[in-house]
Amino acid sequence: MTTVAELIEASAAALTAAGVVFGQGTDNAWDEATALVLTITGLADDEANLTEVIAESDVREIRTLLGRRIDERVPLAYLLGRWWFAGYEFLMRPGVVVPRSPIGELLRAEMQPWLIQPPERVLDLCAGSGCIGIVAALIWPEARVDLVELDPAAAELARENVALHGLLGRVTVHEGSLYAPLPDQARYDLILSNPPYVDDADMRTLPAEFCHEPALGLAGGADGLGLAREIIDARADWLTPSGALVCEVGMSAAALIRAYPDLPFIWPEFEAGGEGVFILLAG
């Protein structure tokens, strides 16, 4: 008989020994092992469940998935077919970037102190699975949210996640590039984006785990700012007078500051870790 605690500990040890790379939703072996074991068993993340004995069928499935995680370096989210972002569950599949943006922490704090009032219209550019825009819709139940995604497979997954969270009446998925598929008259109190921002040099040295993710969702060009520039340069045409743009550029932040030395970027700090997210206020 194997308990939850025993299998988490053994799985974490195996991940550590294998030298797998984290960063796709977890940043350490223990959290990754916990996510694997609790997802397959269906148990809550509660200390009281650590002594629960796991069914042998679940033990076999966990060990099989653990083997693939180690041998093939497949991100755990793809193996599980779901992942969690800002406390909410999302459907996940290969070919779509795994949710992990620190923007989720800003949303959980309702964008305070930067938003004067709850947003009525929200835009999520480069939406991927839809997680950022969907969380915004859940945080602000009166807001209408537009998601824009270029890749048809990711856009379809975003629609499934919109339906999963019962948001078909308030959240719309548009297929296309950045602002192009939006109505000309649309204006937003909050624009959110986690665009591709990995520069060419880093794309050539990505760990195997990240090579399972689509290059379309990661590669940001020579300096990582290919799409970020377009988002920034056109923001005034889409923001309301009291609106805000929130965008993640990760390790390309230094290049962004060099490219726009006069823009008043706000760089929030994150309690849960993460960096490279800026806020630009319309006013």
Secondary structure, 3 states (H helix, E strand, C coil): CEEHHHHHHHHHHHHHHHCCCCCCCCCCHHHHHHHHHHHHHCCCCCHHHCCCEECHHHHHHHHHHHHHHHHCCCCHHHHHCEEEECCEEEECCCCCCCCCCCHHHHHHCCCCCCCCCCCCEEEEECCCCCHHHHHHHHHCCCCEEEEEECCHHHHHHHHHHHHHCCCCCCEEEEECCCCCCCCCCCCEEEEEECCCCECHHHHCCCCHHHHCCCHHHCECCCCCCHHHHHHHHCHHHCEEEEEEEEEECHHHHHHHHHHCCCCCCECCCCCCCCCCEEEEECC
